[in-house]
Structure formats: C-alpha cells, structure tokens
Amino acid sequence: MKNVLLIDSGSGGINILKECVKVCPHCNYLLFCDVLNLPYGEKNKEDLTRITISNLERIRTFFNFEIVILACNTLTATVLDEMRKRYENITFIGTVPAIKPALCEFKEEDVLVLATKTTMENNILINKHKKLKKVSLNSLAPLIDENLDNLEVLKEYIQKNVLCDSKAIILGCTHYFAVKSLLEELYPNAKIFDSANGVARRLKSFVESEKEKFQVQIFCDKPENLAKFWWYYFKN
C-alpha cells in the first residue's frame, strides 16, 4: 500500500484528497495543510521552493511518503520540476488547470480561467493559449478558509471580481472548488471545469489495485484549523 502525501496551503487540498480517496481508495493518505504560509499565490518561486523543501523534510521525519501530490496549482506551476530533480526516488504529481478538457468543448475566447497571479505567470498552458480570459483572485483562497462554514458570504466578492459572459470557467486553484456551487448559481450558462478527477486518475496509474483498508490523516500547522478542515472533509 502506497503512502501518499498531499500538500497545499490550506483547505484546497481537501478537495483533491476527497477525489483521490474516491478513485483510488487503497492508499495511506496524509494531507498537509500549510496554513502558516497561506496563501501560496502571493509568493515567488524562490520562496515557494524553500517552503516546499522545508515542509517535505519535516514531514518525512514522521511519514514515509512514496508519492507526493502538489494539491495546488501555484506550487505545481512553480516548483514541480525542481522537486522531481531533488527527490528522484519520489513520484510527484502536479495539479494543473483543466485547460485541455475545456478547449475540447469550447473556443479559447469563450473560456475564463480563475487562478492566482503566480499560477497565471508560471503555468505553461495558460501562457500558451493567448485568447483565454484570465482573472487573478489572490485573496479568494484565504477568504474561503476563513468562511468554510458559510461560503455564501463570498457571493458578493465573486460578483464584484468575476465579470463573466464566458461559456466555460476553469477553476485554476484547488481552493476555488469550494465555491463551485456559487459560481454555478451566479453564472448558470457557464460550464465549470476543475482538475480533481484528473489528479486522482493520475495517482491511480501509479498504484496497484489492493484490498487493504485505507487511512486518511490531515496534518495542519495551525491546530485551531484542524476541526474545521475535518468538518469540510466530511461535509459532502
């Protein structure tokens, strides 16, 4: 049974974890919620590299991970290649915006990408497709963590910052999955794309089918957030 570590800056990784457990249940999962460094989307590549290495070195003192999922679009866009070079014996899986699936159905100019500024600057596919509409929402991730139990309060923020007449919306940050239902309500004519299932299916390609009971753990460097994160995990 594989030991799988997921890393994100807060609650966003929970959305990836839930899909991984559903698609690939026979693993030992540990989700590390790096709340002290939230949000990742405002940090540069050098800082994110340093933070990620520090976290990995710390975590492997108590959890012998074999697969690491960067459950964050910003981390994936900035440090994935460096982590693969540094930890050659570890399998790294990134999280990328679901641009390819969206462009299979819609034209570039009809697709809106919501992501952090750092993801926008560093993601290869976003920069390749010049006609994509783009909106950076750096403050949305921490707002989601603050309001997990009452996400309706974010409706005004979304309406103010997301002026959407697009046919498709890509959630380019794993935190944003939490407000998917709000986006569907506010923009009923737009199809929402996220990358959780793609990450889960990628993980499954590295894991043999087993029948052992799986284990899920959530580790948070800000203990007062832990109960809220577990509540969010079991919510749906």
N, C-alpha and C positions, 0 to 999 in steps of 0.2 A: 504494500500500500504506500503510495507516494505522499510525502509531506509537502504541502503546497502553501506557500506564503503569498498573501496579497498585501500590497502597500498602497495607501492613499493618505491624503492629508486630513481626512475626516470621515463623514458618513458616506461619501460617494462609493467607496469600495464595497459597502454593504450590498449595493445593487448588483455588482459583479459577483460577489460571493454567493448571493441567493441563486443566481442563474447557474453558476458553476455547480453548486450542490444539486440543483435540479437535473442538469445534463450529465454530470459526472460525479455521482454521489460517493464513490468508494475511494475517498482520499482523506487524509488528515489535514484540515484547513486551519490556518491561523491568519486572521485579518489584523494587520497593524494599522491603527488609526493615528496618524501623526498630527494630533490636534495642535501641539505646541508650535508647529511650523505652518499651520493653516493661514492663508491659502498659498498653495504652490504656484498658482497662476500669476502672482506678482513678483516671483523670484527669477533671477537669471540662471543661466545654465551652470555656471561655476558653483553657485550656492546650492542648487538642486543636486549636483553631482556630489558635493561634500556631504550634504544632508543624507542622501540615499546610502552612500558608503557607510556613514556613521550608523545609520539605522540597521543596515544589513549585518554589520559587525556585531552590533549589540544583540540583535535578535538571534543570531546563530549561536550565541552562548547558551541559549535555553531551548531553541527549536531548530532541529537539523533539517532545514529545508532543502529539497531537491529541485523544486520548481518555484520560480518567483513570477507572480503576475503583477506588473505595474498597473494597478487598477485606477489609472489616472492618465488622461490624455496628455497633460502637460509633462509629466515625468517621462512618458513614452517618447514624446517628441524631442526631449532634450537629453536624456541620459541612457536610453536603452542600448545604443551601440557601445557606449563606454562600459556599461555593466557587463555586457556579453564578453568584452575583451578582458575585463578584470577578473571575472568569475567564470572561467572557461568550463568548469565542470558542472555548472548550474544552468538549467534551462530557463530562459527568460521569455515571457510572453507579454507583449505590449497591448495597450488599448488605444485604438485609433478611431477617429470619427467614421461613421458608416457612409462614407462618400461614394464608394463603388456601388453599393446596393441602391442608393438614392439616384445615381446617374444612370442606372439600368432602367429606371422608370421615368425620369424627368430630365429636362434640359438644364444645363448649368445655371442659366439665368433665372430658372424657376426654383432654385434651391437656396435655402438660407442656412448658414452654419452658425450655431451659437457655441462659443468657446471662450477660453481665457485669452488674453493678449499674448502670453508666451506660447500657447498652442498655435495661435494664428501665425505667429512669426516663424515657428520651427517645424510645423507639420508639412511634409513634402507634398502630400496630395492637395492640401488646401492651397498651397502656393502654386501648384501646377495648374489648377483649374481657375483661371483668372476671372471667369464670369460669375463665379459663386458669390452670392451675397453673404456678407460677414458682419456679425455683431459680437463685440467683446463684452463679456459680463463678469468682470473680475470679482465684484462684490457679491455676486449671487451665491457662490459656494458657501461662504461663511454665514450668509443670511439663511440659507437652507439649514445648516447645522443648528443655528440659533432657534429656528422655528419648526423643527421636525414634527412637533405635536400640533402645529397649527399653520400649515403651509398656505392656507387661504389668504393670510395676511400679505403674501408676496404677490398677489394678483395685481395690485396697483403698480408695484415695481416693474413687473413684467410688461404690463400695458404701456408704461412710460418709456421703457428701454427697447422693446421689441416691436417695431412697426413692421408688421408682416402682411404682405399680399402674395406670398410665395405658395407654391403647391406642395413643397416639402420643407420640413425643418429637421436638421441634423443636430442631435444633442452631442456636442463635442466636449463635454465634461461629464464625468460619471455622477457628480452631484446633481446635475440637471435632471437625471432620470426621476428624481423625487417630485418634480413639478410637471411631469409629463401630462397628467390628467388636467392640470390647469391650462397648459398650452393647447390641449385638445379642445377644451372648453372655449378658450379665447379665440382660437384660430381653427374652427371646425372644418375648413376647406383644405387644410394642410395635413399631409401625412407625416407622422413623426417617426424618425429613424434613430435608433440607439445601437450601441455596439456590444451589449452584454452577451447576447447569444453567440455572437462571433467569437468572443473571447472564450466562452465556455466550450464551444466546439473545437477551438484550437487546443485547449487543455486536454480534451478527450483524446486527441490524436497522440498525446504523449503518455496516456495512462491505459494500462491493460484493464479489461473488464474483470472485476473481482466481486466477491460477495461478502466481504468483511464489512462490519459496521463502521460507518464514517464518524469523524469527530469534527466539531466546529468550535473554534475558540476566537474570541475577539479581545485584542490587547489594545489598550488606549493609554497614552502617556499623560492623559488628564483624567484621572479616575472618576471625577464627578460626571463625566460624559458617558460613562460605560452603560449605566442603566438605560439611558435614553437611546443609545445605539442598539442595545439588545431589544428594546421595545420596537424600534424601527425594523429590525431584522424579522421579528415575528409578526409584524403588523398585517402583512398580506399573505 
